[in-house]
Amino acid sequence: MAAGLGRLGIPLLVLKGPLLQQRLYGTPVAHPSSDVDVLVHPRHAATVRRYLRRSGWRFAPENMLLWRVFAAAHFERPGVILDLHWGLHAGTHPSVSLRRLNQALWDGATRADHGLYEPAIEPLLVFLAVHAAGHEFGRASWSDGIAAAARHVEDWDQVWAISRQARVEGTVRHALEVAVDGRDPRPRPVLDGWAGQVWAGGTWLCSGHFLPEGVRAGFRDAIARRTRPGP
């Protein structure tokens, strides 16, 4: 996939998966993983989605209706899940709320030997913290990744500058307390200030989280049968 998109001039940036584990732990199998998360520029999103469908990837039913709002879509092949992002989201916070963090990941990113781009460790740590906190630290491997990334950080001033610019400083500090100091996670808005409450509440309603899971599952199945994503 990376080679094919590379021939089209489309860079892919690694967010999570075995390649990230190789970078943080020195092995791609530190934690069980069947999914890979990559980030592309928004202007390339439609091209990449078309390329994936032509290459045999299946648009997953779990995407629901707001996949465009969250700027991410799941694609499946036997044994592998690809999470394609053209923006960042965390929990119920849509991609528009994390545009500054998105840009920080691209700033200073370098192309690795495997052909994909990797962000600098400082914005990567901020992203991992935001992702884990936005999903309420649902997997122990997410906290492990934060702790591992923190051990690689050389410029903590940059970590806090990126966090403040992206309005997630409180979340990053909280995530480090959970991952490094072993404190119990507690729910908190991902974004600092009143904006976190507004985004979290609004998209929670729009995503249908007030409905029972069985009802939401029915919507996902219906969408999978009837919806074919366009460019």
Backbone hydrogen bonds in HBPLUS format (Angstrom, degrees):
<---DONOR---> <-ACCEPTOR-->    atom                        ^
c    i                          cat <-CA-CA->   ^        H-A-AA   ^      H-
h    n   atom  resd res      DA  || num        DHA   H-A  angle D-A-AA Bond
n    s   type  num  typ     dist DA aas  dist angle  dist       angle   num
A0005-LEU N   A0001-MET O   2.94 MM   4  6.17 168.3  1.96 159.6 162.0     1
A0006-GLY N   A0002-ALA O   2.80 MM   4  5.83 142.6  1.94 137.7 149.5     2
A0007-ARG N   A0003-ALA O   3.03 MM   4  6.32 143.3  2.16 144.1 152.1     3
A0008-LEU N   A0005-LEU O   2.94 MM   3  4.95 133.9  2.16  95.5 109.3     4
A0010-ILE N   A0005-LEU O   3.00 MM   5  5.35 169.1  2.01 143.4 143.5     5
A0009-GLY N   A0006-GLY O   2.96 MM   3  4.91 155.8  2.02 100.9 108.2     6
A0117-TYR N   A0012-LEU O   2.67 MM 105  5.85 171.4  1.68 168.8 165.8     7
A0013-LEU N   A0039-LEU O   2.93 MM  26  4.96 160.2  1.97 145.1 150.8     8
A0039-LEU N   A0013-LEU O   2.79 MM  26  4.96 152.6  1.86 141.6 151.0     9
A0014-VAL N   A0117-TYR O   2.83 MM 103  6.15 161.8  1.87 170.7 165.2    10
A0015-LEU N   A0037-ASP O   2.90 MM  22  5.22 167.4  1.92 148.7 144.9    11
A0016-LYS N   A0037-ASP O   3.35 MM  21  4.92 161.9  2.38 122.7 125.6    12
A0037-ASP N   A0016-LYS O   3.15 MM  21  4.92 168.3  2.16 120.5 124.1    13
A0020-LEU N   A0017-GLY O   3.06 MM   3  5.44 122.7  2.40 108.3 121.9    14
A0021-GLN N   A0017-GLY O   3.05 MM   4  6.40 157.3  2.10 152.5 159.7    15
A0022-GLN N   A0018-PRO O   2.90 MM   4  6.17 152.7  1.97 148.3 155.2    16
A0023-ARG N   A0019-LEU O   3.19 MM   4  6.44 151.1  2.28 138.8 145.8    17
A0024-LEU N   A0020-LEU O   2.91 MM   4  6.19 160.4  1.95 156.8 161.8    18
A0025-TYR N   A0021-GLN O   2.75 MM   4  5.52 165.2  1.77 151.5 156.6    19
A0026-GLY N   A0022-GLN O   2.94 MM   4  4.50 134.7  2.15 113.2 122.9    20
A0081-ILE N   A0034-SER O   2.87 MM  47  6.14 151.0  1.95 150.2 154.4    21
A0036-VAL N   A0081-ILE O   2.85 MM  45  6.36 148.1  1.95 158.6 169.0    22
A0083-ASP N   A0036-VAL O   2.77 MM  47  5.99 169.2  1.78 155.8 159.7    23
A0038-VAL N   A0083-ASP O   3.05 MM  45  6.43 159.4  2.10 161.2 164.9    24
A0085-HIS N   A0038-VAL O   2.87 MM  47  6.02 154.1  1.94 159.5 167.1    25
A0040-VAL N   A0085-HIS O   2.82 MM  45  6.27 152.0  1.89 156.3 164.9    26
A0044-HIS N   A0041-HIS O   2.87 MM   3  5.49 156.9  1.92 121.4 128.9    27
A0045-ALA N   A0042-PRO O   3.15 MM   3  5.16 160.0  2.19 105.3 111.5    28
A0048-VAL N   A0044-HIS O   3.00 MM   4  6.20 161.3  2.03 159.8 165.2    29
A0049-ARG N   A0045-ALA O   2.96 MM   4  6.21 160.6  1.99 154.5 159.8    30
A0050-ARG N   A0046-ALA O   3.04 MM   4  6.26 162.2  2.08 149.3 153.6    31
A0051-TYR N   A0047-THR O   2.95 MM   4  6.16 157.9  2.00 146.1 152.8    32
A0052-LEU N   A0048-VAL O   2.90 MM   4  6.12 158.3  1.94 152.6 157.6    33
A0053-ARG N   A0049-ARG O   3.08 MM   4  6.33 163.7  2.11 150.6 154.3    34
A0054-ARG N   A0050-ARG O   2.99 MM   4  6.22 160.9  2.02 152.4 157.8    35
A0055-SER N   A0051-TYR O   2.98 MM   4  6.11 133.0  2.21 139.2 152.2    36
A0055-SER N   A0052-LEU O   3.05 MM   3  4.98 128.0  2.33  92.9 107.4    37
A0057-TRP N   A0052-LEU O   2.99 MM   5  5.31 162.7  2.02 152.9 147.3    38
A0056-GLY N   A0053-ARG O   3.28 MM   3  5.39 166.3  2.30 107.2 109.1    39
A0058-ARG N   A0076-GLU O   2.83 MM  18  4.95 168.1  1.84 142.9 146.9    40
A0076-GLU N   A0058-ARG O   2.78 MM  18  4.95 151.6  1.86 134.5 144.2    41
A0060-ALA N   A0074-HIS O   3.01 MM  14  5.50 174.3  2.02 144.4 145.5    42
A0063-ASN N   A0060-ALA O   3.34 MM   3  6.07 167.0  2.36 118.8 121.2    43
A0064-MET N   A0061-PRO O   3.46 MM   3  6.45 170.6  2.47 128.6 127.8    44
A0069-VAL N   A0066-LEU O   3.04 MM   3  5.10 116.9  2.46  97.1 112.7    45
A0070-PHE N   A0066-LEU O   3.03 MM   4  6.35 157.0  2.09 157.0 162.8    46
A0072-ALA N   A0067-TRP O   3.19 MM   5  5.62 163.9  2.22 155.6 159.9    47
A0071-ALA N   A0068-ARG O   3.15 MM   3  4.82 149.3  2.25  92.0 101.2    48
A0086-TRP N   A0071-ALA O   2.94 MM  15  5.32 165.7  1.96 141.5 145.0    49
A0073-ALA N   A0084-LEU O   2.92 MM  11  5.40 151.4  2.00 148.6 158.0    50
A0084-LEU N   A0073-ALA O   2.95 MM  11  5.40 158.1  2.00 165.9 159.1    51
A0075-PHE N   A0082-LEU O   2.83 MM   7  5.10 158.1  1.88 150.0 157.3    52
A0082-LEU N   A0075-PHE O   2.77 MM   7  5.10 169.7  1.78 156.4 159.5    53
A0077-ARG N   A0080-VAL O   3.02 MM   3  5.29 163.0  2.05 157.5 156.9    54
A0080-VAL N   A0077-ARG O   2.87 MM   3  5.29 172.0  1.87 140.5 141.8    55
A0090-ALA N   A0093-HIS O   3.24 MM   3  5.23 148.8  2.34 133.3 142.5    56
A0093-HIS N   A0090-ALA O   2.96 MM   3  5.23 164.7  1.99 128.3 131.6    57
A0097-SER N   A0094-PRO O   3.17 MM   3  5.87 147.8  2.28 116.5 123.9    58
A0098-LEU N   A0095-SER O   3.01 MM   3  5.42 158.5  2.06 113.8 120.6    59
A0102-ASN N   A0098-LEU O   3.07 MM   4  6.33 155.6  2.13 149.3 156.6    60
A0103-GLN N   A0099-ARG O   3.02 MM   4  6.33 160.3  2.06 151.4 155.0    61
A0104-ALA N   A0100-ARG O   3.03 MM   4  6.24 151.7  2.11 140.2 148.3    62
A0105-LEU N   A0101-LEU O   3.07 MM   4  6.37 145.1  2.20 148.6 156.3    63
A0105-LEU N   A0102-ASN O   3.21 MM   3  5.39 127.7  2.50  98.2 110.7    64
A0106-TRP N   A0103-GLN O   3.12 MM   3  5.27 122.0  2.48  98.3 112.2    65
A0107-ASP N   A0103-GLN O   2.94 MM   4  6.20 151.7  2.02 152.2 160.9    66
A0109-ALA N   A0106-TRP O   3.08 MM   3  5.20 169.9  2.09 123.5 122.8    67
A0110-THR N   A0118-GLU O   3.01 MM   8  5.51 154.1  2.08 154.3 153.0    68
A0118-GLU N   A0110-THR O   2.78 MM   8  5.51 158.3  1.83 154.2 159.1    69
A0112-ALA N   A0116-LEU O   2.92 MM   4  5.86 169.4  1.93 160.6 159.3    70
A0115-GLY N   A0112-ALA O   3.03 MM   3  5.60 164.4  2.06 118.4 122.5    71
A0124-LEU N   A0120-ALA O   3.18 MM   4  6.26 152.6  2.26 149.3 157.4    72
A0125-LEU N   A0121-ILE O   2.91 MM   4  6.06 155.0  1.97 147.9 152.5    73
A0126-VAL N   A0122-GLU O   3.29 MM   4  6.62 159.5  2.33 147.3 152.2    74
A0127-PHE N   A0123-PRO O   2.93 MM   4  6.19 161.0  1.97 149.5 154.4    75
A0128-LEU N   A0124-LEU O   2.89 MM   4  6.16 167.7  1.91 158.4 161.0    76
A0129-ALA N   A0125-LEU O   2.97 MM   4  6.15 156.9  2.02 150.1 156.2    77
A0130-VAL N   A0126-VAL O   2.97 MM   4  6.18 161.8  2.00 152.1 156.9    78
A0131-HIS N   A0127-PHE O   2.83 MM   4  6.01 165.8  1.85 159.2 163.3    79
A0132-ALA N   A0128-LEU O   3.03 MM   4  6.12 169.3  2.04 145.8 149.0    80
A0133-ALA N   A0129-ALA O   2.97 MM   4  6.06 166.2  1.99 149.5 154.0    81
A0134-GLY N   A0130-VAL O   2.83 MM   4  5.84 157.3  1.89 147.0 153.9    82
A0135-HIS N   A0131-HIS O   3.17 MM   4  6.37 133.5  2.40 140.8 151.7    83
A0135-HIS N   A0132-ALA O   3.24 MM   3  5.28 136.0  2.44  95.7 107.4    84
A0137-PHE N   A0132-ALA O   2.71 MM   5  4.82 173.2  1.72 150.3 148.2    85
A0136-GLU N   A0133-ALA O   3.00 MM   3  4.80 158.8  2.05 108.7 108.2    86
A0138-GLY N   A0135-HIS O   3.23 MM   3  6.01 132.9  2.47 121.5 128.7    87
A0142-TRP N   A0139-ARG O   3.15 MM   3  5.56 142.2  2.30 106.3 115.7    88
A0144-ASP N   A0140-ALA O   3.03 MM   4  6.35 158.4  2.08 150.9 157.7    89
A0145-GLY N   A0141-SER O   2.92 MM   4  6.08 148.8  2.01 140.6 148.4    90
A0146-ILE N   A0142-TRP O   3.11 MM   4  6.43 151.4  2.20 144.8 151.8    91
A0147-ALA N   A0143-SER O   3.04 MM   4  6.33 167.3  2.06 154.7 157.2    92
A0148-ALA N   A0144-ASP O   2.89 MM   4  6.11 156.4  1.95 148.0 155.0    93
A0149-ALA N   A0145-GLY O   2.88 MM   4  6.03 162.6  1.91 148.9 153.5    94
A0150-ALA N   A0146-ILE O   2.89 MM   4  6.09 156.2  1.95 150.6 157.6    95
A0151-ARG N   A0147-ALA O   3.22 MM   4  6.50 141.4  2.38 139.6 148.3    96
A0151-ARG N   A0148-ALA O   3.19 MM   3  5.29 128.0  2.47  96.3 109.2    97
A0152-HIS N   A0149-ALA O   2.94 MM   3  5.25 144.6  2.07 105.9 116.8    98
A0153-VAL N   A0150-ALA O   3.30 MM   3  5.27 150.1  2.40  98.6 107.0    99
A0158-GLN N   A0155-ASP O   3.16 MM   3  5.47 128.2  2.44 101.2 113.1   100
A0159-VAL N   A0155-ASP O   3.32 MM   4  6.75 149.6  2.41 140.4 148.7   101
A0160-TRP N   A0156-TRP O   3.10 MM   4  6.42 162.2  2.14 153.3 155.3   102
A0161-ALA N   A0157-ASP O   2.94 MM   4  6.14 147.6  2.04 141.3 151.3   103
A0162-ILE N   A0158-GLN O   2.90 MM   4  6.04 167.5  1.92 155.0 157.1   104
A0163-SER N   A0159-VAL O   2.97 MM   4  6.13 157.6  2.02 144.6 151.7   105
A0164-ARG N   A0160-TRP O   2.92 MM   4  6.03 158.2  1.97 143.8 148.8   106
A0165-GLN N   A0161-ALA O   3.01 MM   4  6.19 165.4  2.04 149.1 153.3   107
A0166-ALA N   A0162-ILE O   2.96 MM   4  6.11 149.2  2.05 147.7 155.8   108
A0168-VAL N   A0163-SER O   2.86 MM   5  5.08 169.9  1.87 152.2 152.9   109
A0167-ARG N   A0164-ARG O   3.05 MM   3  4.86 152.9  2.12  99.0 107.4   110
A0192-ASP N   A0167-ARG O   2.70 MM  25  5.23 160.3  1.73 142.7 147.6   111
A0172-VAL N   A0168-VAL O   2.99 MM   4  6.28 158.9  2.03 158.4 164.0   112
A0173-ARG N   A0169-GLU O   3.00 MM   4  6.24 167.0  2.02 156.8 159.9   113
A0174-HIS N   A0170-GLY O   2.97 MM   4  6.09 158.4  2.02 143.4 150.1   114
A0175-ALA N   A0171-THR O   2.81 MM   4  6.00 158.9  1.86 149.7 155.5   115
A0176-LEU N   A0172-VAL O   2.99 MM   4  6.19 155.2  2.05 149.1 155.0   116
A0177-GLU N   A0173-ARG O   3.05 MM   4  6.31 151.5  2.13 145.2 153.0   117
A0178-VAL N   A0174-HIS O   3.03 MM   4  6.36 152.4  2.11 148.0 155.5   118
A0179-ALA N   A0175-ALA O   2.82 MM   4  6.00 170.7  1.83 154.1 156.7   119
A0180-VAL N   A0176-LEU O   2.78 MM   4  5.35 158.5  1.83 139.4 146.9   120
A0181-ASP N   A0177-GLU O   3.17 MM   4  4.83 124.9  2.49 104.8 119.8   121
A0183-ARG N   A0177-GLU O   3.11 MM   6  5.76 172.6  2.12 137.0 134.8   122
A0196-GLY N   A0193-GLY O   3.32 MM   3  6.06 144.4  2.45 114.4 120.9   123
A0197-GLN N   A0194-TRP O   3.13 MM   3  5.48 122.0  2.49 105.3 118.1   124
A0198-VAL N   A0194-TRP O   3.22 MM   4  6.56 160.8  2.26 153.8 159.1   125
A0199-TRP N   A0195-ALA O   2.95 MM   4  6.11 177.7  1.95 159.9 160.1   126
A0200-ALA N   A0196-GLY O   3.04 MM   4  5.97 163.6  2.06 144.0 149.3   127
A0201-GLY N   A0197-GLN O   3.02 MM   4  6.01 168.0  2.04 146.5 150.3   128
A0202-GLY N   A0198-VAL O   3.00 MM   4  6.02 168.9  2.01 152.5 156.2   129
A0203-THR N   A0199-TRP O   3.08 MM   4  6.06 171.7  2.09 152.4 155.0   130
A0204-TRP N   A0200-ALA O   3.07 MM   4  5.94 140.4  2.24 136.8 147.6   131
A0205-LEU N   A0201-GLY O   3.23 MM   4  6.45 154.9  2.30 146.2 150.8   132
A0206-CYS N   A0202-GLY O   3.07 MM   4  6.33 166.6  2.08 147.3 151.3   133
A0207-SER N   A0203-THR O   2.88 MM   4  5.78 144.7  2.00 137.8 145.9   134
A0209-HIS N   A0204-TRP O   3.24 MM   5  5.74 155.8  2.30 175.5 172.6   135
A0208-GLY N   A0205-LEU O   2.99 MM   3  5.32 157.1  2.05 109.3 116.7   136
A0211-LEU N   A0208-GLY O   2.99 MM   3  5.62 165.4  2.01 119.3 124.0   137
A0215-VAL N   A0212-PRO O   3.02 MM   3  5.43 125.9  2.33 107.9 120.8   138
A0216-ARG N   A0212-PRO O   3.11 MM   4  6.50 163.2  2.13 155.0 159.9   139
A0217-ALA N   A0213-GLU O   2.80 MM   4  5.98 151.1  1.88 149.8 158.2   140
A0218-GLY N   A0214-GLY O   3.11 MM   4  6.33 145.6  2.23 135.7 144.1   141
A0218-GLY N   A0215-VAL O   3.08 MM   3  5.10 118.9  2.47  94.1 109.0   142
A0219-PHE N   A0215-VAL O   3.11 MM   4  6.53 151.8  2.19 148.7 155.8   143
A0220-ARG N   A0216-ARG O   2.99 MM   4  6.32 156.7  2.04 147.9 154.2   144
A0221-ASP N   A0217-ALA O   2.97 MM   4  6.27 159.2  2.01 150.5 155.3   145
A0222-ALA N   A0218-GLY O   3.00 MM   4  6.22 160.0  2.04 148.5 154.0   146
A0223-ILE N   A0219-PHE O   2.89 MM   4  6.09 160.0  1.93 152.9 158.5   147
A0224-ALA N   A0220-ARG O   2.91 MM   4  6.12 155.8  1.96 147.8 154.8   148
A0225-ARG N   A0221-ASP O   3.07 MM   4  6.34 147.4  2.18 144.6 152.4   149
A0226-ARG N   A0222-ALA O   3.04 MM   4  6.18 151.9  2.12 148.4 155.7   150
A0227-THR N   A0223-ILE O   2.77 MM   4  5.16 156.0  1.83 145.2 149.2   151
